[in-house]
Amino acid sequence: MYLPGTHPELVELLLEQYNTTSELLIKTLPGNATKLQLMPTTAYHSLIGSEQIGVITSGFLQGCWGDKTIFILQPGDLVLQSRNQAGICLLAEDPTSIDVWDQRSFYAYIAEHPEALNLWQKALLLQNSVFAHAYAASTKKGIRPTAGFSRYGDGDEILSQGAPAENVYTLLKGEAKVFVNEIEVGRVNEGEIFGAIAALTGGKRTASVIASSSCTVMAVPKEEFIELLYAQPETCVKLIETMAQQIIEMNSRLSGAVKEFH
């Protein structure tokens, strides 16, 4: 994905992460896509239904708002039908090829393939964050998002137990450990979402997360994350399953640690 014009370093970093994630995602997707060919100036939404998801394999799509091009999608980018709801028209700039999947079968596939699911979640969060930061940077009032990209060194605290929960986090690079009452109860691996439980329940952080290597973390405001879950219910269900499993593992480790202490 490419955004015309000059943007802050944060937007460029997010774009780099998004493009890398999209490249990896494509390699995990099913091979039963329908091939779609668009000729120059053809509108993507005129040929694709609202229940389909596309990935560009060659060519480019311009995201146009009125007579202004606000972004360009290139090979490897996700094409979500919902963009048209914001008054944005996607037009083929050159002869463009797109792989298209039925939304229901696409979600069923990624739900059964953890690697694809993690990459899909990362791509959606990164794509949403790119647009949010780029828009904020372009406003004359100088509004900035409350969350973004952060880097942590080995031993740095990412989340603190008992603190208010304002954001949901994705570990883009590195590894981290989870502690409850200073007892290690789990780990966060690269590509995993964490900090969602307290954000969704409105409670305090139930655990601390400490970087165990050099880490890059993306924070998304909980309101934006909840909106994403409403838009992608299948992702919501899978996230709940993942969190439930994490809770089971944490309780098991915590119980073992307590027995060992006594």
Phi and psi restraints in degrees (value plus and minus 20) as a CYANA .aco file:
   2 TYR   PHI    -150.9  -110.9
   2 TYR   PSI     115.3   155.3
   3 LEU   PHI    -132.2   -92.2
   3 LEU   PSI      98.3   138.3
   4 PRO   PHI     -80.6   -40.6
   4 PRO   PSI     131.4   171.4
   5 GLY   PHI      73.7   113.7
   5 GLY   PSI    -195.5  -155.5
   6 THR   PHI    -120.3   -80.3
   6 THR   PSI     114.9   154.9
   7 HIS   PHI    -152.0  -112.0
   7 HIS   PSI     139.2   179.2
   8 PRO   PHI     -80.7   -40.7
   8 PRO   PSI     140.0   180.0
   9 GLU   PHI     -77.5   -37.5
   9 GLU   PSI     -56.0   -16.0
  10 LEU   PHI     -80.0   -40.0
  10 LEU   PSI     -63.5   -23.5
  11 VAL   PHI     -83.1   -43.1
  11 VAL   PSI     -61.1   -21.1
  12 GLU   PHI     -84.6   -44.6
  12 GLU   PSI     -59.1   -19.1
  13 LEU   PHI     -85.6   -45.6
  13 LEU   PSI     -62.4   -22.4
  14 LEU   PHI     -83.8   -43.8
  14 LEU   PSI     -60.7   -20.7
  15 LEU   PHI     -81.3   -41.3
  15 LEU   PSI     -62.6   -22.6
  16 GLU   PHI     -81.7   -41.7
  16 GLU   PSI     -64.7   -24.7
  17 GLN   PHI     -84.1   -44.1
  17 GLN   PSI     -61.6   -21.6
  18 TYR   PHI     -83.7   -43.7
  18 TYR   PSI     -66.2   -26.2
  19 ASN   PHI     -82.9   -42.9
  19 ASN   PSI     -59.8   -19.8
  20 THR   PHI     -84.6   -44.6
  20 THR   PSI     -63.7   -23.7
  21 THR   PHI     -83.5   -43.5
  21 THR   PSI     -62.1   -22.1
  22 SER   PHI     -82.7   -42.7
  22 SER   PSI     -59.9   -19.9
  23 GLU   PHI     -80.8   -40.8
  23 GLU   PSI     -62.5   -22.5
  24 LEU   PHI     -89.0   -49.0
  24 LEU   PSI     -58.2   -18.2
  25 LEU   PHI     -81.2   -41.2
  25 LEU   PSI     -64.2   -24.2
  26 ILE   PHI     -77.5   -37.5
  26 ILE   PSI     -55.2   -15.2
  27 LYS   PHI     -89.1   -49.1
  27 LYS   PSI     -37.4     2.6
  28 THR   PHI    -120.9   -80.9
  28 THR   PSI     -26.7    13.3
  29 LEU   PHI     -98.2   -58.2
  29 LEU   PSI     135.2   175.2
  30 PRO   PHI     -85.4   -45.4
  30 PRO   PSI     137.0   177.0
  31 GLY   PHI    -115.6   -75.6
  31 GLY   PSI      -3.3    36.7
  32 ASN   PHI    -122.2   -82.2
  32 ASN   PSI       8.3    48.3
  33 ALA   PHI     -92.5   -52.5
  33 ALA   PSI     132.5   172.5
  34 THR   PHI    -106.7   -66.7
  34 THR   PSI     112.3   152.3
  35 LYS   PHI    -106.5   -66.5
  35 LYS   PSI     107.6   147.6
  36 LEU   PHI    -140.5  -100.5
  36 LEU   PSI     113.3   153.3
  37 GLN   PHI    -133.5   -93.5
  37 GLN   PSI     107.3   147.3
  38 LEU   PHI    -134.6   -94.6
  38 LEU   PSI     113.1   153.1
  39 MET   PHI    -107.3   -67.3
  39 MET   PSI     139.0   179.0
  40 PRO   PHI     -70.9   -30.9
  40 PRO   PSI     118.8   158.8
  41 THR   PHI      53.2    93.2
  41 THR   PSI     -17.9    22.1
  42 THR   PHI     -95.9   -55.9
  42 THR   PSI     115.5   155.5
  43 ALA   PHI    -103.5   -63.5
  43 ALA   PSI     107.0   147.0
  44 TYR   PHI     -76.8   -36.8
  44 TYR   PSI     -63.3   -23.3
  45 HIS   PHI     -89.9   -49.9
  45 HIS   PSI     -35.1     4.9
  46 SER   PHI     -97.0   -57.0
  46 SER   PSI     -34.9     5.1
  47 LEU   PHI    -135.1   -95.1
  47 LEU   PSI     -36.4     3.6
  48 ILE   PHI    -133.8   -93.8
  48 ILE   PSI     116.2   156.2
  49 GLY   PHI     -97.5   -57.5
  49 GLY   PSI     150.6   190.6
  50 SER   PHI     -95.4   -55.4
  50 SER   PSI     -32.2     7.8
  51 GLU   PHI    -126.7   -86.7
  51 GLU   PSI      14.1    54.1
  52 GLN   PHI    -150.6  -110.6
  52 GLN   PSI     133.2   173.2
  53 ILE   PHI    -144.5  -104.5
  53 ILE   PSI     116.6   156.6
  54 GLY   PHI    -143.9  -103.9
  54 GLY   PSI     137.3   177.3
  55 VAL   PHI    -153.5  -113.5
  55 VAL   PSI     106.6   146.6
  56 ILE   PHI     -92.1   -52.1
  56 ILE   PSI     110.6   150.6
  57 THR   PHI    -126.1   -86.1
  57 THR   PSI     -46.1    -6.1
  58 SER   PHI    -178.5  -138.5
  58 SER   PSI     133.2   173.2
  59 GLY   PHI      67.3   107.3
  59 GLY   PSI    -186.9  -146.9
  60 PHE   PHI    -163.5  -123.5
  60 PHE   PSI     130.5   170.5
  61 LEU   PHI    -140.2  -100.2
  61 LEU   PSI     110.0   150.0
  62 GLN   PHI    -110.9   -70.9
  62 GLN   PSI     110.4   150.4
  63 GLY   PHI    -110.2   -70.2
  63 GLY   PSI      86.0   126.0
  64 CYS   PHI    -127.7   -87.7
  64 CYS   PSI     113.7   153.7
  65 TRP   PHI    -139.5   -99.5
  65 TRP   PSI      82.0   122.0
  66 GLY   PHI      48.2    88.2
  66 GLY   PSI    -147.0  -107.0
  67 ASP   PHI    -119.8   -79.8
  67 ASP   PSI      -6.3    33.7
  68 LYS   PHI    -130.3   -90.3
  68 LYS   PSI     111.7   151.7
  69 THR   PHI    -106.6   -66.6
  69 THR   PSI      96.6   136.6
  70 ILE   PHI    -123.2   -83.2
  70 ILE   PSI     -38.6     1.4
  71 PHE   PHI    -180.9  -140.9
  71 PHE   PSI     142.9   182.9
  72 ILE   PHI    -149.4  -109.4
  72 ILE   PSI     106.2   146.2
  73 LEU   PHI    -114.0   -74.0
  73 LEU   PSI     116.4   156.4
  74 GLN   PHI    -145.7  -105.7
  74 GLN   PSI     156.5   196.5
  75 PRO   PHI     -71.6   -31.6
  75 PRO   PSI     110.7   150.7
  76 GLY   PHI      81.1   121.1
  76 GLY   PSI     -30.6     9.4
  77 ASP   PHI    -105.8   -65.8
  77 ASP   PSI     126.2   166.2
  78 LEU   PHI     -95.2   -55.2
  78 LEU   PSI     124.3   164.3
  79 VAL   PHI    -142.1  -102.1
  79 VAL   PSI      89.7   129.7
  80 LEU   PHI    -125.0   -85.0
  80 LEU   PSI     108.5   148.5
  81 GLN   PHI     -79.6   -39.6
  81 GLN   PSI     -48.2    -8.2
  82 SER   PHI     -82.1   -42.1
  82 SER   PSI     -36.6     3.4
  83 ARG   PHI     -78.1   -38.1
  83 ARG   PSI     -53.4   -13.4
  84 ASN   PHI     -82.7   -42.7
  84 ASN   PSI     -42.5    -2.5
  85 GLN   PHI     -86.6   -46.6
  85 GLN   PSI     -42.6    -2.6
  86 ALA   PHI    -111.8   -71.8
  86 ALA   PSI      -9.3    30.7
  87 GLY   PHI      58.9    98.9
  87 GLY   PSI      -4.0    36.0
  88 ILE   PHI    -117.7   -77.7
  88 ILE   PSI     107.4   147.4
  89 CYS   PHI    -124.2   -84.2
  89 CYS   PSI     112.8   152.8
  90 LEU   PHI    -119.1   -79.1
  90 LEU   PSI      95.9   135.9
  91 LEU   PHI    -135.7   -95.7
  91 LEU   PSI     116.7   156.7
  92 ALA   PHI     -89.4   -49.4
  92 ALA   PSI     108.1   148.1
  93 GLU   PHI    -106.0   -66.0
  93 GLU   PSI     -56.7   -16.7
  94 ASP   PHI    -153.2  -113.2
  94 ASP   PSI     156.8   196.8
  95 PRO   PHI     -74.3   -34.3
  95 PRO   PSI     102.7   142.7
  96 THR   PHI    -147.3  -107.3
  96 THR   PSI     114.0   154.0
  97 SER   PHI    -128.6   -88.6
  97 SER   PSI     116.8   156.8
  98 ILE   PHI    -155.9  -115.9
  98 ILE   PSI     112.7   152.7
  99 ASP   PHI    -106.3   -66.3
  99 ASP   PSI     109.0   149.0
 100 VAL   PHI    -142.7  -102.7
 100 VAL   PSI     114.4   154.4
 101 TRP   PHI    -140.6  -100.6
 101 TRP   PSI     128.9   168.9
 102 ASP   PHI     -86.1   -46.1
 102 ASP   PSI     113.5   153.5
 103 GLN   PHI     -78.4   -38.4
 103 GLN   PSI     -62.4   -22.4
 104 ARG   PHI     -84.3   -44.3
 104 ARG   PSI     -67.6   -27.6
 105 SER   PHI     -90.2   -50.2
 105 SER   PSI     -52.1   -12.1
 106 PHE   PHI     -83.2   -43.2
 106 PHE   PSI     -68.6   -28.6
 107 TYR   PHI     -85.5   -45.5
 107 TYR   PSI     -57.3   -17.3
 108 ALA   PHI     -81.6   -41.6
 108 ALA   PSI     -59.2   -19.2
 109 TYR   PHI     -86.9   -46.9
 109 TYR   PSI     -71.2   -31.2
 110 ILE   PHI     -89.0   -49.0
 110 ILE   PSI     -46.5    -6.5
 111 ALA   PHI     -85.0   -45.0
 111 ALA   PSI     -45.8    -5.8
 112 GLU   PHI    -114.7   -74.7
 112 GLU   PSI     -22.9    17.1
 113 HIS   PHI    -147.2  -107.2
 113 HIS   PSI      77.4   117.4
 114 PRO   PHI     -73.4   -33.4
 114 PRO   PSI     -60.5   -20.5
 115 GLU   PHI     -83.3   -43.3
 115 GLU   PSI     -64.8   -24.8
 116 ALA   PHI     -84.4   -44.4
 116 ALA   PSI     -59.7   -19.7
 117 LEU   PHI     -83.7   -43.7
 117 LEU   PSI     -65.7   -25.7
 118 ASN   PHI     -81.5   -41.5
 118 ASN   PSI     -63.0   -23.0
 119 LEU   PHI     -87.0   -47.0
 119 LEU   PSI     -58.2   -18.2
 120 TRP   PHI     -82.7   -42.7
 120 TRP   PSI     -66.4   -26.4
 121 GLN   PHI     -82.0   -42.0
 121 GLN   PSI     -63.9   -23.9
 122 LYS   PHI     -82.3   -42.3
 122 LYS   PSI     -63.3   -23.3
 123 ALA   PHI     -82.9   -42.9
 123 ALA   PSI     -62.9   -22.9
 124 LEU   PHI     -84.5   -44.5
 124 LEU   PSI     -65.1   -25.1
 125 LEU   PHI     -84.1   -44.1
 125 LEU   PSI     -62.9   -22.9
 126 LEU   PHI     -86.5   -46.5
 126 LEU   PSI     -62.9   -22.9
 127 GLN   PHI     -81.5   -41.5
 127 GLN   PSI     -64.5   -24.5
 128 ASN   PHI     -82.3   -42.3
 128 ASN   PSI     -61.4   -21.4
 129 SER   PHI     -88.5   -48.5
 129 SER   PSI     -57.4   -17.4
 130 VAL   PHI     -77.6   -37.6
 130 VAL   PSI     -69.6   -29.6
 131 PHE   PHI     -87.1   -47.1
 131 PHE   PSI     -59.3   -19.3
 132 ALA   PHI     -83.8   -43.8
 132 ALA   PSI     -65.8   -25.8
 133 HIS   PHI     -89.2   -49.2
 133 HIS   PSI     -60.4   -20.4
 134 ALA   PHI     -84.3   -44.3
 134 ALA   PSI     -61.1   -21.1
 135 TYR   PHI     -85.6   -45.6
 135 TYR   PSI     -65.0   -25.0
 136 ALA   PHI     -81.1   -41.1
 136 ALA   PSI     -59.5   -19.5
 137 ALA   PHI     -88.5   -48.5
 137 ALA   PSI     -44.0    -4.0
 138 SER   PHI    -109.8   -69.8
 138 SER   PSI     -30.9     9.1
 139 THR   PHI     -95.3   -55.3
 139 THR   PSI     124.3   164.3
 140 LYS   PHI     -89.4   -49.4
 140 LYS   PSI     -44.0    -4.0
 141 LYS   PHI     -98.8   -58.8
 141 LYS   PSI     -27.6    12.4
 142 GLY   PHI      53.3    93.3
 142 GLY   PSI       6.9    46.9
 143 ILE   PHI     -87.6   -47.6
 143 ILE   PSI     119.6   159.6
 144 ARG   PHI    -146.3  -106.3
 144 ARG   PSI     123.9   163.9
 145 PRO   PHI     -81.1   -41.1
 145 PRO   PSI     132.5   172.5
 146 THR   PHI    -101.8   -61.8
 146 THR   PSI     -29.5    10.5
 147 ALA   PHI    -155.2  -115.2
 147 ALA   PSI     142.6   182.6
 148 GLY   PHI    -194.5  -154.5
 148 GLY   PSI    -160.0  -120.0
 149 PHE   PHI    -110.6   -70.6
 149 PHE   PSI     114.1   154.1
 150 SER   PHI    -158.3  -118.3
 150 SER   PSI     129.7   169.7
 151 ARG   PHI    -140.3  -100.3
 151 ARG   PSI     121.6   161.6
 152 TYR   PHI    -151.7  -111.7
 152 TYR   PSI     126.6   166.6
 153 GLY   PHI    -115.1   -75.1
 153 GLY   PSI     147.5   187.5
 154 ASP   PHI     -75.3   -35.3
 154 ASP   PSI     103.6   143.6
 155 GLY   PHI      76.0   116.0
 155 GLY   PSI     -30.8     9.2
 156 ASP   PHI     -93.6   -53.6
 156 ASP   PSI     124.8   164.8
 157 GLU   PHI    -105.4   -65.4
 157 GLU   PSI     103.9   143.9
 158 ILE   PHI    -112.8   -72.8
 158 ILE   PSI     -66.7   -26.7
 159 LEU   PHI    -146.1  -106.1
 159 LEU   PSI     127.5   167.5
 160 SER   PHI    -137.3   -97.3
 160 SER   PSI     106.7   146.7
 161 GLN   PHI     -77.5   -37.5
 161 GLN   PSI     111.7   151.7
 162 GLY   PHI      71.7   111.7
 162 GLY   PSI     -29.1    10.9
 163 ALA   PHI     -99.1   -59.1
 163 ALA   PSI     136.3   176.3
 164 PRO   PHI     -81.8   -41.8
 164 PRO   PSI     130.0   170.0
 165 ALA   PHI    -125.9   -85.9
 165 ALA   PSI      83.6   123.6
 166 GLU   PHI    -125.7   -85.7
 166 GLU   PSI     -42.3    -2.3
 167 ASN   PHI    -152.5  -112.5
 167 ASN   PSI     141.6   181.6
 168 VAL   PHI    -133.4   -93.4
 168 VAL   PSI     120.6   160.6
 169 TYR   PHI    -136.7   -96.7
 169 TYR   PSI     129.9   169.9
 170 THR   PHI    -145.1  -105.1
 170 THR   PSI     106.9   146.9
 171 LEU   PHI    -104.1   -64.1
 171 LEU   PSI      82.1   122.1
 172 LEU   PHI     -97.4   -57.4
 172 LEU   PSI     -57.1   -17.1
 173 LYS   PHI    -164.5  -124.5
 173 LYS   PSI     124.1   164.1
 174 GLY   PHI      80.2   120.2
 174 GLY   PSI    -188.4  -148.4
 175 GLU   PHI    -158.5  -118.5
 175 GLU   PSI     134.9   174.9
 176 ALA   PHI    -164.6  -124.6
 176 ALA   PSI     138.9   178.9
 177 LYS   PHI    -131.8   -91.8
 177 LYS   PSI     129.9   169.9
 178 VAL   PHI    -129.4   -89.4
 178 VAL   PSI     111.5   151.5
 179 PHE   PHI    -146.5  -106.5
 179 PHE   PSI     117.3   157.3
 180 VAL   PHI    -141.0  -101.0
 180 VAL   PSI      99.9   139.9
 181 ASN   PHI      32.3    72.3
 181 ASN   PSI      22.7    62.7
 182 GLU   PHI      48.7    88.7
 182 GLU   PSI      -8.9    31.1
 183 ILE   PHI    -124.6   -84.6
 183 ILE   PSI     107.1   147.1
 184 GLU   PHI     -89.4   -49.4
 184 GLU   PSI     104.1   144.1
 185 VAL   PHI    -143.0  -103.0
 185 VAL   PSI     -24.0    16.0
 186 GLY   PHI     159.0   199.0
 186 GLY   PSI    -197.4  -157.4
 187 ARG   PHI    -155.0  -115.0
 187 ARG   PSI     134.9   174.9
 188 VAL   PHI    -134.2   -94.2
 188 VAL   PSI     103.7   143.7
 189 ASN   PHI    -120.6   -80.6
 189 ASN   PSI     143.4   183.4
 190 GLU   PHI     -75.9   -35.9
 190 GLU   PSI     111.6   151.6
 191 GLY   PHI      73.4   113.4
 191 GLY   PSI     -27.5    12.5
 192 GLU   PHI    -108.4   -68.4
 192 GLU   PSI     128.9   168.9
 193 ILE   PHI    -113.1   -73.1
 193 ILE   PSI     116.9   156.9
 194 PHE   PHI    -162.8  -122.8
 194 PHE   PSI     142.8   182.8
 195 GLY   PHI      62.9   102.9
 195 GLY   PSI      -7.7    32.3
 196 ALA   PHI    -100.9   -60.9
 196 ALA   PSI     -51.0   -11.0
 197 ILE   PHI     -80.3   -40.3
 197 ILE   PSI     -73.9   -33.9
 198 ALA   PHI     -85.1   -45.1
 198 ALA   PSI     -55.4   -15.4
 199 ALA   PHI     -85.4   -45.4
 199 ALA   PSI     -58.7   -18.7
 200 LEU   PHI     -96.9   -56.9
 200 LEU   PSI     -52.3   -12.3
 201 THR   PHI    -110.3   -70.3
 201 THR   PSI     -36.5     3.5
 202 GLY   PHI      61.2   101.2
 202 GLY   PSI     -10.6    29.4
 203 GLY   PHI    -110.9   -70.9
 203 GLY   PSI    -193.5  -153.5
 204 LYS   PHI    -103.3   -63.3
 204 LYS   PSI     142.8   182.8
 205 ARG   PHI     -81.0   -41.0
 205 ARG   PSI     109.1   149.1
 206 THR   PHI    -110.4   -70.4
 206 THR   PSI     -26.9    13.1
 207 ALA   PHI    -174.1  -134.1
 207 ALA   PSI     141.4   181.4
 208 SER   PHI    -120.9   -80.9
 208 SER   PSI     126.8   166.8
 209 VAL   PHI    -141.8  -101.8
 209 VAL   PSI     102.4   142.4
 210 ILE   PHI    -137.9   -97.9
 210 ILE   PSI     110.3   150.3
 211 ALA   PHI     -83.5   -43.5
 211 ALA   PSI     112.7   152.7
 212 SER   PHI    -129.0   -89.0
 212 SER   PSI     -12.5    27.5
 213 SER   PHI    -180.7  -140.7
 213 SER   PSI    -197.3  -157.3
 214 SER   PHI     -87.1   -47.1
 214 SER   PSI     102.6   142.6
 215 CYS   PHI    -143.0  -103.0
 215 CYS   PSI     125.9   165.9
 216 THR   PHI    -138.3   -98.3
 216 THR   PSI     104.8   144.8
 217 VAL   PHI    -146.5  -106.5
 217 VAL   PSI     117.2   157.2
 218 MET   PHI    -128.5   -88.5
 218 MET   PSI     109.3   149.3
 219 ALA   PHI    -127.5   -87.5
 219 ALA   PSI     112.5   152.5
 220 VAL   PHI    -140.1  -100.1
 220 VAL   PSI     108.5   148.5
 221 PRO   PHI     -73.2   -33.2
 221 PRO   PSI     120.0   160.0
 222 LYS   PHI     -79.7   -39.7
 222 LYS   PSI     -51.9   -11.9
 223 GLU   PHI     -83.7   -43.7
 223 GLU   PSI     -62.7   -22.7
 224 GLU   PHI     -87.2   -47.2
 224 GLU   PSI     -58.7   -18.7
 225 PHE   PHI     -84.6   -44.6
 225 PHE   PSI     -61.9   -21.9
 226 ILE   PHI     -84.7   -44.7
 226 ILE   PSI     -59.2   -19.2
 227 GLU   PHI     -81.3   -41.3
 227 GLU   PSI     -59.3   -19.3
 228 LEU   PHI     -83.4   -43.4
 228 LEU   PSI     -59.9   -19.9
 229 LEU   PHI     -86.8   -46.8
 229 LEU   PSI     -57.3   -17.3
 230 TYR   PHI     -83.5   -43.5
 230 TYR   PSI     -56.9   -16.9
 231 ALA   PHI     -96.7   -56.7
 231 ALA   PSI     -44.6    -4.6
 232 GLN   PHI    -147.5  -107.5
 232 GLN   PSI      54.4    94.4
 233 PRO   PHI     -80.0   -40.0
 233 PRO   PSI     -52.6   -12.6
 234 GLU   PHI     -85.3   -45.3
 234 GLU   PSI     -57.6   -17.6
 235 THR   PHI     -84.5   -44.5
 235 THR   PSI     -57.4   -17.4
 236 CYS   PHI     -81.2   -41.2
 236 CYS   PSI     -66.4   -26.4
 237 VAL   PHI     -81.3   -41.3
 237 VAL   PSI     -65.4   -25.4
 238 LYS   PHI     -85.7   -45.7
 238 LYS   PSI     -57.2   -17.2
 239 LEU   PHI     -83.4   -43.4
 239 LEU   PSI     -61.8   -21.8
 240 ILE   PHI     -81.7   -41.7
 240 ILE   PSI     -62.8   -22.8
 241 GLU   PHI     -81.2   -41.2
 241 GLU   PSI     -62.7   -22.7
 242 THR   PHI     -84.0   -44.0
 242 THR   PSI     -64.3   -24.3
 243 MET   PHI     -84.6   -44.6
 243 MET   PSI     -59.0   -19.0
 244 ALA   PHI     -81.1   -41.1
 244 ALA   PSI     -62.3   -22.3
 245 GLN   PHI     -85.5   -45.5
 245 GLN   PSI     -59.3   -19.3
 246 GLN   PHI     -83.1   -43.1
 246 GLN   PSI     -59.9   -19.9
 247 ILE   PHI     -84.3   -44.3
 247 ILE   PSI     -63.1   -23.1
 248 ILE   PHI     -79.5   -39.5
 248 ILE   PSI     -66.0   -26.0
 249 GLU   PHI     -85.5   -45.5
 249 GLU   PSI     -60.6   -20.6
 250 MET   PHI     -84.8   -44.8
 250 MET   PSI     -63.6   -23.6
 251 ASN   PHI     -82.9   -42.9
 251 ASN   PSI     -58.8   -18.8
 252 SER   PHI     -84.3   -44.3
 252 SER   PSI     -65.7   -25.7
 253 ARG   PHI     -87.4   -47.4
 253 ARG   PSI     -59.4   -19.4
 254 LEU   PHI     -85.8   -45.8
 254 LEU   PSI     -61.3   -21.3
 255 SER   PHI     -82.5   -42.5
 255 SER   PSI     -62.6   -22.6
 256 GLY   PHI     -83.5   -43.5
 256 GLY   PSI     -59.2   -19.2
 257 ALA   PHI     -86.6   -46.6
 257 ALA   PSI     -59.1   -19.1
 258 VAL   PHI     -86.2   -46.2
 258 VAL   PSI     -62.5   -22.5
 259 LYS   PHI     -83.2   -43.2
 259 LYS   PSI     -59.4   -19.4
 260 GLU   PHI     -86.3   -46.3
 260 GLU   PSI     -56.6   -16.6
 261 PHE   PHI     -85.8   -45.8
 261 PHE   PSI     -58.8   -18.8
